[in-house]
Amino acid sequence: MKPQDILFVLVFAVLLWKRPSHAFVWAGLLCLAAAIPLFSVWIFFTAERLTWYAAAFFGASILFTLRQPRKVQ
């Protein structure tokens, strides 16, 4: 397990515990923003992992948004 994997698991666990869906979106955007310079200097392994982490954060955000009760008027 690489250091970025451990950091991802820790951040994901903390966000699951807190459950703010907007924080998952920001974490995903941060992962994508960090991946862009890595792709430009050809560090593909870490950059690809960051895009997968972003997808996981976005997916969790979507699931938590869908589970929220909606107000019926």
PyMOL Python script that loads the backbone (N, CA, C, O; Angstrom):
from pymol import cmd

cmd.read_pdbstr("""\
ATOM      1  N   MET A   1       0.848  -1.169   0.000  1.00  0.00           N
ATOM      2  CA  MET A   1       0.000   0.000   0.000  1.00  0.00           C
ATOM      3  C   MET A   1       0.894   1.233   0.000  1.00  0.00           C
ATOM      4  O   MET A   1       1.801   1.358   0.823  1.00  0.00           O
ATOM      5  N   LYS A   2       0.631   2.126  -0.920  1.00  0.00           N
ATOM      6  CA  LYS A   2       1.436   3.333  -1.082  1.00  0.00           C
ATOM      7  C   LYS A   2       0.942   4.415  -0.107  1.00  0.00           C
ATOM      8  O   LYS A   2      -0.182   4.337   0.388  1.00  0.00           O
ATOM      9  N   PRO A   3       1.789   5.427   0.168  1.00  0.00           N
ATOM     10  CA  PRO A   3       1.382   6.497   1.102  1.00  0.00           C
ATOM     11  C   PRO A   3       0.119   7.235   0.660  1.00  0.00           C
ATOM     12  O   PRO A   3      -0.701   7.611   1.498  1.00  0.00           O
ATOM     13  N   GLN A   4      -0.047   7.447  -0.663  1.00  0.00           N
ATOM     14  CA  GLN A   4      -1.257   8.149  -1.107  1.00  0.00           C
ATOM     15  C   GLN A   4      -2.511   7.306  -0.878  1.00  0.00           C
ATOM     16  O   GLN A   4      -3.596   7.850  -0.677  1.00  0.00           O
ATOM     17  N   ASP A   5      -2.366   5.979  -0.909  1.00  0.00           N
ATOM     18  CA  ASP A   5      -3.510   5.108  -0.618  1.00  0.00           C
ATOM     19  C   ASP A   5      -3.922   5.216   0.845  1.00  0.00           C
ATOM     20  O   ASP A   5      -5.109   5.276   1.163  1.00  0.00           O
ATOM     21  N   ILE A   6      -2.943   5.240   1.720  1.00  0.00           N
ATOM     22  CA  ILE A   6      -3.223   5.365   3.154  1.00  0.00           C
ATOM     23  C   ILE A   6      -3.881   6.706   3.455  1.00  0.00           C
ATOM     24  O   ILE A   6      -4.836   6.778   4.228  1.00  0.00           O
ATOM     25  N   LEU A   7      -3.365   7.768   2.838  1.00  0.00           N
ATOM     26  CA  LEU A   7      -3.946   9.100   3.039  1.00  0.00           C
ATOM     27  C   LEU A   7      -5.377   9.150   2.513  1.00  0.00           C
ATOM     28  O   LEU A   7      -6.252   9.745   3.142  1.00  0.00           O
ATOM     29  N   PHE A   8      -5.617   8.523   1.352  1.00  0.00           N
ATOM     30  CA  PHE A   8      -6.969   8.493   0.802  1.00  0.00           C
ATOM     31  C   PHE A   8      -7.925   7.784   1.744  1.00  0.00           C
ATOM     32  O   PHE A   8      -9.021   8.280   2.006  1.00  0.00           O
ATOM     33  N   VAL A   9      -7.520   6.621   2.258  1.00  0.00           N
ATOM     34  CA  VAL A   9      -8.384   5.856   3.160  1.00  0.00           C
ATOM     35  C   VAL A   9      -8.682   6.659   4.425  1.00  0.00           C
ATOM     36  O   VAL A   9      -9.814   6.655   4.909  1.00  0.00           O
ATOM     37  N   LEU A  10      -7.691   7.337   4.954  1.00  0.00           N
ATOM     38  CA  LEU A  10      -7.910   8.145   6.163  1.00  0.00           C
ATOM     39  C   LEU A  10      -8.870   9.304   5.898  1.00  0.00           C
ATOM     40  O   LEU A  10      -9.796   9.536   6.676  1.00  0.00           O
ATOM     41  N   VAL A  11      -8.650  10.026   4.807  1.00  0.00           N
ATOM     42  CA  VAL A  11      -9.523  11.166   4.484  1.00  0.00           C
ATOM     43  C   VAL A  11     -10.938  10.676   4.186  1.00  0.00           C
ATOM     44  O   VAL A  11     -11.913  11.286   4.625  1.00  0.00           O
ATOM     45  N   PHE A  12     -11.049   9.586   3.448  1.00  0.00           N
ATOM     46  CA  PHE A  12     -12.372   9.052   3.115  1.00  0.00           C
ATOM     47  C   PHE A  12     -13.111   8.597   4.374  1.00  0.00           C
ATOM     48  O   PHE A  12     -14.317   8.808   4.500  1.00  0.00           O
ATOM     49  N   ALA A  13     -12.383   7.973   5.306  1.00  0.00           N
ATOM     50  CA  ALA A  13     -13.010   7.524   6.550  1.00  0.00           C
ATOM     51  C   ALA A  13     -13.490   8.703   7.389  1.00  0.00           C
ATOM     52  O   ALA A  13     -14.575   8.656   7.967  1.00  0.00           O
ATOM     53  N   VAL A  14     -12.692   9.749   7.455  1.00  0.00           N
ATOM     54  CA  VAL A  14     -13.097  10.939   8.217  1.00  0.00           C
ATOM     55  C   VAL A  14     -14.323  11.582   7.579  1.00  0.00           C
ATOM     56  O   VAL A  14     -15.253  11.981   8.280  1.00  0.00           O
ATOM     57  N   LEU A  15     -14.326  11.682   6.255  1.00  0.00           N
ATOM     58  CA  LEU A  15     -15.485  12.276   5.585  1.00  0.00           C
ATOM     59  C   LEU A  15     -16.722  11.398   5.703  1.00  0.00           C
ATOM     60  O   LEU A  15     -17.836  11.916   5.786  1.00  0.00           O
ATOM     61  N   LEU A  16     -16.552  10.087   5.714  1.00  0.00           N
ATOM     62  CA  LEU A  16     -17.704   9.207   5.937  1.00  0.00           C
ATOM     63  C   LEU A  16     -18.277   9.389   7.336  1.00  0.00           C
ATOM     64  O   LEU A  16     -19.490   9.320   7.538  1.00  0.00           O
ATOM     65  N   TRP A  17     -17.399   9.618   8.283  1.00  0.00           N
ATOM     66  CA  TRP A  17     -17.838   9.807   9.662  1.00  0.00           C
ATOM     67  C   TRP A  17     -18.594  11.130   9.812  1.00  0.00           C
ATOM     68  O   TRP A  17     -19.603  11.188  10.514  1.00  0.00           O
ATOM     69  N   LYS A  18     -18.113  12.188   9.157  1.00  0.00           N
ATOM     70  CA  LYS A  18     -18.765  13.506   9.244  1.00  0.00           C
ATOM     71  C   LYS A  18     -19.973  13.614   8.315  1.00  0.00           C
ATOM     72  O   LYS A  18     -20.975  14.234   8.673  1.00  0.00           O
ATOM     73  N   ARG A  19     -19.885  13.019   7.133  1.00  0.00           N
ATOM     74  CA  ARG A  19     -20.937  12.970   6.116  1.00  0.00           C
ATOM     75  C   ARG A  19     -21.384  14.305   5.531  1.00  0.00           C
ATOM     76  O   ARG A  19     -22.571  14.462   5.247  1.00  0.00           O
ATOM     77  N   PRO A  20     -20.497  15.268   5.339  1.00  0.00           N
ATOM     78  CA  PRO A  20     -20.933  16.449   4.581  1.00  0.00           C
ATOM     79  C   PRO A  20     -20.709  16.185   3.090  1.00  0.00           C
ATOM     80  O   PRO A  20     -19.568  16.032   2.654  1.00  0.00           O
ATOM     81  N   SER A  21     -21.776  16.131   2.315  1.00  0.00           N
ATOM     82  CA  SER A  21     -21.632  15.758   0.902  1.00  0.00           C
ATOM     83  C   SER A  21     -20.829  16.782   0.114  1.00  0.00           C
ATOM     84  O   SER A  21     -20.168  16.424  -0.861  1.00  0.00           O
ATOM     85  N   HIS A  22     -20.871  18.053   0.519  1.00  0.00           N
ATOM     86  CA  HIS A  22     -20.089  19.060  -0.205  1.00  0.00           C
ATOM     87  C   HIS A  22     -18.588  18.877   0.026  1.00  0.00           C
ATOM     88  O   HIS A  22     -17.788  19.251  -0.833  1.00  0.00           O
ATOM     89  N   ALA A  23     -18.197  18.320   1.148  1.00  0.00           N
ATOM     90  CA  ALA A  23     -16.775  18.079   1.406  1.00  0.00           C
ATOM     91  C   ALA A  23     -16.236  16.986   0.493  1.00  0.00           C
ATOM     92  O   ALA A  23     -15.067  17.034   0.111  1.00  0.00           O
ATOM     93  N   PHE A  24     -17.054  16.005   0.134  1.00  0.00           N
ATOM     94  CA  PHE A  24     -16.634  14.984  -0.811  1.00  0.00           C
ATOM     95  C   PHE A  24     -16.354  15.605  -2.182  1.00  0.00           C
ATOM     96  O   PHE A  24     -15.400  15.225  -2.861  1.00  0.00           O
ATOM     97  N   VAL A  25     -17.188  16.555  -2.577  1.00  0.00           N
ATOM     98  CA  VAL A  25     -16.985  17.231  -3.863  1.00  0.00           C
ATOM     99  C   VAL A  25     -15.682  18.016  -3.842  1.00  0.00           C
ATOM    100  O   VAL A  25     -14.908  17.953  -4.797  1.00  0.00           O
ATOM    101  N   TRP A  26     -15.432  18.747  -2.778  1.00  0.00           N
ATOM    102  CA  TRP A  26     -14.198  19.522  -2.684  1.00  0.00           C
ATOM    103  C   TRP A  26     -12.970  18.620  -2.655  1.00  0.00           C
ATOM    104  O   TRP A  26     -11.942  18.955  -3.243  1.00  0.00           O
ATOM    105  N   ALA A  27     -13.066  17.490  -1.981  1.00  0.00           N
ATOM    106  CA  ALA A  27     -11.946  16.546  -1.954  1.00  0.00           C
ATOM    107  C   ALA A  27     -11.699  15.982  -3.349  1.00  0.00           C
ATOM    108  O   ALA A  27     -10.549  15.820  -3.755  1.00  0.00           O
ATOM    109  N   GLY A  28     -12.757  15.684  -4.080  1.00  0.00           N
ATOM    110  CA  GLY A  28     -12.612  15.197  -5.452  1.00  0.00           C
ATOM    111  C   GLY A  28     -11.994  16.234  -6.365  1.00  0.00           C
ATOM    112  O   GLY A  28     -11.133  15.917  -7.186  1.00  0.00           O
ATOM    113  N   LEU A  29     -12.435  17.483  -6.221  1.00  0.00           N
ATOM    114  CA  LEU A  29     -11.849  18.553  -7.026  1.00  0.00           C
ATOM    115  C   LEU A  29     -10.384  18.785  -6.680  1.00  0.00           C
ATOM    116  O   LEU A  29      -9.571  19.068  -7.559  1.00  0.00           O
ATOM    117  N   LEU A  30     -10.052  18.665  -5.405  1.00  0.00           N
ATOM    118  CA  LEU A  30      -8.657  18.805  -4.990  1.00  0.00           C
ATOM    119  C   LEU A  30      -7.794  17.688  -5.577  1.00  0.00           C
ATOM    120  O   LEU A  30      -6.662  17.933  -5.995  1.00  0.00           O
ATOM    121  N   CYS A  31      -8.319  16.478  -5.610  1.00  0.00           N
ATOM    122  CA  CYS A  31      -7.590  15.359  -6.224  1.00  0.00           C
ATOM    123  C   CYS A  31      -7.363  15.609  -7.710  1.00  0.00           C
ATOM    124  O   CYS A  31      -6.272  15.355  -8.221  1.00  0.00           O
ATOM    125  N   LEU A  32      -8.373  16.100  -8.401  1.00  0.00           N
ATOM    126  CA  LEU A  32      -8.204  16.386  -9.824  1.00  0.00           C
ATOM    127  C   LEU A  32      -7.225  17.524 -10.058  1.00  0.00           C
ATOM    128  O   LEU A  32      -6.434  17.477 -11.000  1.00  0.00           O
ATOM    129  N   ALA A  33      -7.270  18.540  -9.217  1.00  0.00           N
ATOM    130  CA  ALA A  33      -6.333  19.657  -9.351  1.00  0.00           C
ATOM    131  C   ALA A  33      -4.897  19.213  -9.079  1.00  0.00           C
ATOM    132  O   ALA A  33      -3.961  19.732  -9.688  1.00  0.00           O
ATOM    133  N   ALA A  34      -4.722  18.271  -8.182  1.00  0.00           N
ATOM    134  CA  ALA A  34      -3.378  17.757  -7.903  1.00  0.00           C
ATOM    135  C   ALA A  34      -2.898  16.820  -9.013  1.00  0.00           C
ATOM    136  O   ALA A  34      -1.693  16.678  -9.219  1.00  0.00           O
ATOM    137  N   ALA A  35      -3.816  16.185  -9.722  1.00  0.00           N
ATOM    138  CA  ALA A  35      -3.433  15.247 -10.779  1.00  0.00           C
ATOM    139  C   ALA A  35      -2.964  15.958 -12.047  1.00  0.00           C
ATOM    140  O   ALA A  35      -2.139  15.417 -12.783  1.00  0.00           O
ATOM    141  N   ILE A  36      -3.466  17.139 -12.308  1.00  0.00           N
ATOM    142  CA  ILE A  36      -3.127  17.842 -13.551  1.00  0.00           C
ATOM    143  C   ILE A  36      -1.622  18.084 -13.685  1.00  0.00           C
ATOM    144  O   ILE A  36      -1.059  17.753 -14.728  1.00  0.00           O
ATOM    145  N   PRO A  37      -0.944  18.648 -12.677  1.00  0.00           N
ATOM    146  CA  PRO A  37       0.506  18.836 -12.841  1.00  0.00           C
ATOM    147  C   PRO A  37       1.277  17.516 -12.922  1.00  0.00           C
ATOM    148  O   PRO A  37       2.318  17.447 -13.576  1.00  0.00           O
ATOM    149  N   LEU A  38       0.779  16.483 -12.272  1.00  0.00           N
ATOM    150  CA  LEU A  38       1.452  15.188 -12.338  1.00  0.00           C
ATOM    151  C   LEU A  38       1.361  14.589 -13.740  1.00  0.00           C
ATOM    152  O   LEU A  38       2.312  13.968 -14.214  1.00  0.00           O
ATOM    153  N   PHE A  39       0.227  14.772 -14.398  1.00  0.00           N
ATOM    154  CA  PHE A  39       0.117  14.312 -15.779  1.00  0.00           C
ATOM    155  C   PHE A  39       1.064  15.083 -16.686  1.00  0.00           C
ATOM    156  O   PHE A  39       1.639  14.510 -17.611  1.00  0.00           O
ATOM    157  N   SER A  40       1.234  16.384 -16.429  1.00  0.00           N
ATOM    158  CA  SER A  40       2.081  17.193 -17.304  1.00  0.00           C
ATOM    159  C   SER A  40       3.562  16.828 -17.184  1.00  0.00           C
ATOM    160  O   SER A  40       4.319  17.028 -18.134  1.00  0.00           O
ATOM    161  N   VAL A  41       3.989  16.296 -16.030  1.00  0.00           N
ATOM    162  CA  VAL A  41       5.385  15.863 -15.882  1.00  0.00           C
ATOM    163  C   VAL A  41       5.522  14.346 -16.004  1.00  0.00           C
ATOM    164  O   VAL A  41       6.549  13.779 -15.629  1.00  0.00           O
ATOM    165  N   TRP A  42       4.501  13.703 -16.520  1.00  0.00           N
ATOM    166  CA  TRP A  42       4.489  12.281 -16.863  1.00  0.00           C
ATOM    167  C   TRP A  42       4.652  11.356 -15.663  1.00  0.00           C
ATOM    168  O   TRP A  42       5.321  10.328 -15.758  1.00  0.00           O
ATOM    169  N   ILE A  43       4.053  11.709 -14.553  1.00  0.00           N
ATOM    170  CA  ILE A  43       3.989  10.816 -13.391  1.00  0.00           C
ATOM    171  C   ILE A  43       2.596  10.193 -13.422  1.00  0.00           C
ATOM    172  O   ILE A  43       1.695  10.594 -12.686  1.00  0.00           O
ATOM    173  N   PHE A  44       2.453   9.207 -14.293  1.00  0.00           N
ATOM    174  CA  PHE A  44       1.125   8.689 -14.608  1.00  0.00           C
ATOM    175  C   PHE A  44       0.519   7.837 -13.502  1.00  0.00           C
ATOM    176  O   PHE A  44      -0.694   7.883 -13.297  1.00  0.00           O
ATOM    177  N   PHE A  45       1.322   7.065 -12.788  1.00  0.00           N
ATOM    178  CA  PHE A  45       0.768   6.163 -11.786  1.00  0.00           C
ATOM    179  C   PHE A  45       0.033   6.943 -10.698  1.00  0.00           C
ATOM    180  O   PHE A  45      -1.122   6.646 -10.394  1.00  0.00           O
ATOM    181  N   THR A  46       0.689   7.928 -10.119  1.00  0.00           N
ATOM    182  CA  THR A  46       0.071   8.714  -9.052  1.00  0.00           C
ATOM    183  C   THR A  46      -1.078   9.557  -9.581  1.00  0.00           C
ATOM    184  O   THR A  46      -2.105   9.689  -8.916  1.00  0.00           O
ATOM    185  N   ALA A  47      -0.917  10.127 -10.766  1.00  0.00           N
ATOM    186  CA  ALA A  47      -1.984  10.950 -11.340  1.00  0.00           C
ATOM    187  C   ALA A  47      -3.227  10.112 -11.631  1.00  0.00           C
ATOM    188  O   ALA A  47      -4.352  10.560 -11.410  1.00  0.00           O
ATOM    189  N   GLU A  48      -3.017   8.895 -12.126  1.00  0.00           N
ATOM    190  CA  GLU A  48      -4.168   8.033 -12.383  1.00  0.00           C
ATOM    191  C   GLU A  48      -4.862   7.649 -11.085  1.00  0.00           C
ATOM    192  O   GLU A  48      -6.091   7.602 -11.021  1.00  0.00           O
ATOM    193  N   ARG A  49      -4.075   7.375 -10.051  1.00  0.00           N
ATOM    194  CA  ARG A  49      -4.673   7.062  -8.747  1.00  0.00           C
ATOM    195  C   ARG A  49      -5.499   8.240  -8.237  1.00  0.00           C
ATOM    196  O   ARG A  49      -6.590   8.049  -7.699  1.00  0.00           O
ATOM    197  N   LEU A  50      -4.982   9.452  -8.403  1.00  0.00           N
ATOM    198  CA  LEU A  50      -5.724  10.623  -7.943  1.00  0.00           C
ATOM    199  C   LEU A  50      -7.041  10.782  -8.684  1.00  0.00           C
ATOM    200  O   LEU A  50      -8.026  11.223  -8.093  1.00  0.00           O
ATOM    201  N   THR A  51      -7.082  10.433  -9.967  1.00  0.00           N
ATOM    202  CA  THR A  51      -8.357  10.520 -10.682  1.00  0.00           C
ATOM    203  C   THR A  51      -9.337   9.460 -10.190  1.00  0.00           C
ATOM    204  O   THR A  51     -10.541   9.710 -10.139  1.00  0.00           O
ATOM    205  N   TRP A  52      -8.835   8.280  -9.828  1.00  0.00           N
ATOM    206  CA  TRP A  52      -9.714   7.259  -9.250  1.00  0.00           C
ATOM    207  C   TRP A  52     -10.220   7.692  -7.880  1.00  0.00           C
ATOM    208  O   TRP A  52     -11.377   7.444  -7.539  1.00  0.00           O
ATOM    209  N   TYR A  53      -9.360   8.337  -7.092  1.00  0.00           N
ATOM    210  CA  TYR A  53      -9.799   8.834  -5.786  1.00  0.00           C
ATOM    211  C   TYR A  53     -10.871   9.908  -5.965  1.00  0.00           C
ATOM    212  O   TYR A  53     -11.848   9.943  -5.216  1.00  0.00           O
ATOM    213  N   ALA A  54     -10.692  10.779  -6.951  1.00  0.00           N
ATOM    214  CA  ALA A  54     -11.696  11.809  -7.221  1.00  0.00           C
ATOM    215  C   ALA A  54     -13.031  11.172  -7.590  1.00  0.00           C
ATOM    216  O   ALA A  54     -14.085  11.633  -7.150  1.00  0.00           O
ATOM    217  N   ALA A  55     -12.987  10.114  -8.397  1.00  0.00           N
ATOM    218  CA  ALA A  55     -14.221   9.419  -8.766  1.00  0.00           C
ATOM    219  C   ALA A  55     -14.892   8.820  -7.538  1.00  0.00           C
ATOM    220  O   ALA A  55     -16.118   8.844  -7.426  1.00  0.00           O
ATOM    221  N   ALA A  56     -14.103   8.285  -6.621  1.00  0.00           N
ATOM    222  CA  ALA A  56     -14.677   7.720  -5.387  1.00  0.00           C
ATOM    223  C   ALA A  56     -15.323   8.814  -4.542  1.00  0.00           C
ATOM    224  O   ALA A  56     -16.410   8.616  -3.997  1.00  0.00           O
ATOM    225  N   PHE A  57     -14.666   9.963  -4.428  1.00  0.00           N
ATOM    226  CA  PHE A  57     -15.249  11.073  -3.664  1.00  0.00           C
ATOM    227  C   PHE A  57     -16.529  11.569  -4.317  1.00  0.00           C
ATOM    228  O   PHE A  57     -17.515  11.824  -3.625  1.00  0.00           O
ATOM    229  N   PHE A  58     -16.529  11.712  -5.649  1.00  0.00           N
ATOM    230  CA  PHE A  58     -17.738  12.167  -6.339  1.00  0.00           C
ATOM    231  C   PHE A  58     -18.863  11.148  -6.203  1.00  0.00           C
ATOM    232  O   PHE A  58     -20.020  11.525  -6.014  1.00  0.00           O
ATOM    233  N   GLY A  59     -18.538   9.870  -6.298  1.00  0.00           N
ATOM    234  CA  GLY A  59     -19.554   8.830  -6.137  1.00  0.00           C
ATOM    235  C   GLY A  59     -20.166   8.833  -4.750  1.00  0.00           C
ATOM    236  O   GLY A  59     -21.379   8.680  -4.603  1.00  0.00           O
ATOM    237  N   ALA A  60     -19.329   9.007  -3.721  1.00  0.00           N
ATOM    238  CA  ALA A  60     -19.849   9.075  -2.352  1.00  0.00           C
ATOM    239  C   ALA A  60     -20.740  10.302  -2.180  1.00  0.00           C
ATOM    240  O   ALA A  60     -21.768  10.239  -1.506  1.00  0.00           O
ATOM    241  N   SER A  61     -20.343  11.413  -2.791  1.00  0.00           N
ATOM    242  CA  SER A  61     -21.163  12.628  -2.703  1.00  0.00           C
ATOM    243  C   SER A  61     -22.522  12.407  -3.354  1.00  0.00           C
ATOM    244  O   SER A  61     -23.545  12.833  -2.817  1.00  0.00           O
ATOM    245  N   ILE A  62     -22.538  11.754  -4.488  1.00  0.00           N
ATOM    246  CA  ILE A  62     -23.804  11.476  -5.171  1.00  0.00           C
ATOM    247  C   ILE A  62     -24.676  10.560  -4.326  1.00  0.00           C
ATOM    248  O   ILE A  62     -25.878  10.792  -4.200  1.00  0.00           O
ATOM    249  N   LEU A  63     -24.086   9.525  -3.747  1.00  0.00           N
ATOM    250  CA  LEU A  63     -24.880   8.602  -2.913  1.00  0.00           C
ATOM    251  C   LEU A  63     -25.466   9.297  -1.697  1.00  0.00           C
ATOM    252  O   LEU A  63     -26.628   9.069  -1.359  1.00  0.00           O
ATOM    253  N   PHE A  64     -24.686  10.140  -1.032  1.00  0.00           N
ATOM    254  CA  PHE A  64     -25.211  10.841   0.132  1.00  0.00           C
ATOM    255  C   PHE A  64     -26.253  11.880  -0.250  1.00  0.00           C
ATOM    256  O   PHE A  64     -27.186  12.126   0.515  1.00  0.00           O
ATOM    257  N   THR A  65     -26.111  12.493  -1.420  1.00  0.00           N
ATOM    258  CA  THR A  65     -27.112  13.449  -1.877  1.00  0.00           C
ATOM    259  C   THR A  65     -28.427  12.742  -2.199  1.00  0.00           C
ATOM    260  O   THR A  65     -29.503  13.264  -1.908  1.00  0.00           O
ATOM    261  N   LEU A  66     -28.338  11.562  -2.795  1.00  0.00           N
ATOM    262  CA  LEU A  66     -29.559  10.815  -3.123  1.00  0.00           C
ATOM    263  C   LEU A  66     -30.262  10.275  -1.884  1.00  0.00           C
ATOM    264  O   LEU A  66     -31.478  10.086  -1.896  1.00  0.00           O
ATOM    265  N   ARG A  67     -29.517  10.029  -0.825  1.00  0.00           N
ATOM    266  CA  ARG A  67     -30.115   9.473   0.398  1.00  0.00           C
ATOM    267  C   ARG A  67     -30.771  10.537   1.273  1.00  0.00           C
ATOM    268  O   ARG A  67     -31.524  10.196   2.185  1.00  0.00           O
ATOM    269  N   GLN A  68     -30.505  11.815   1.020  1.00  0.00           N
ATOM    270  CA  GLN A  68     -31.098  12.872   1.838  1.00  0.00           C
ATOM    271  C   GLN A  68     -32.598  12.950   1.580  1.00  0.00           C
ATOM    272  O   GLN A  68     -33.033  12.871   0.431  1.00  0.00           O
ATOM    273  N   PRO A  69     -33.388  13.103   2.631  1.00  0.00           N
ATOM    274  CA  PRO A  69     -34.838  13.217   2.412  1.00  0.00           C
ATOM    275  C   PRO A  69     -35.184  14.533   1.727  1.00  0.00           C
ATOM    276  O   PRO A  69     -34.590  15.575   2.005  1.00  0.00           O
ATOM    277  N   ARG A  70     -36.137  14.460   0.846  1.00  0.00           N
ATOM    278  CA  ARG A  70     -36.560  15.650   0.124  1.00  0.00           C
ATOM    279  C   ARG A  70     -37.803  16.243   0.788  1.00  0.00           C
ATOM    280  O   ARG A  70     -38.630  15.525   1.349  1.00  0.00           O
ATOM    281  N   LYS A  71     -37.911  17.553   0.712  1.00  0.00           N
ATOM    282  CA  LYS A  71     -39.071  18.232   1.278  1.00  0.00           C
ATOM    283  C   LYS A  71     -40.213  18.192   0.254  1.00  0.00           C
ATOM    284  O   LYS A  71     -40.048  18.584  -0.901  1.00  0.00           O
ATOM    285  N   VAL A  72     -41.359  17.713   0.703  1.00  0.00           N
ATOM    286  CA  VAL A  72     -42.542  17.650  -0.163  1.00  0.00           C
ATOM    287  C   VAL A  72     -43.412  18.843   0.153  1.00  0.00           C
ATOM    288  O   VAL A  72     -43.724  19.117   1.312  1.00  0.00           O
ATOM    289  N   GLN A  73     -43.803  19.556  -0.901  1.00  0.00           N
ATOM    290  CA  GLN A  73     -44.616  20.755  -0.680  1.00  0.00           C
ATOM    291  C   GLN A  73     -46.019  20.567  -1.193  1.00  0.00           C
ATOM    292  O   GLN A  73     -46.841  21.477  -1.089  1.00  0.00           O
TER     293      GLN A  73
END
""", "prot")
cmd.dss("prot")
cmd.show_as("cartoon", "prot")
cmd.util.cbc("prot")
cmd.orient("prot")
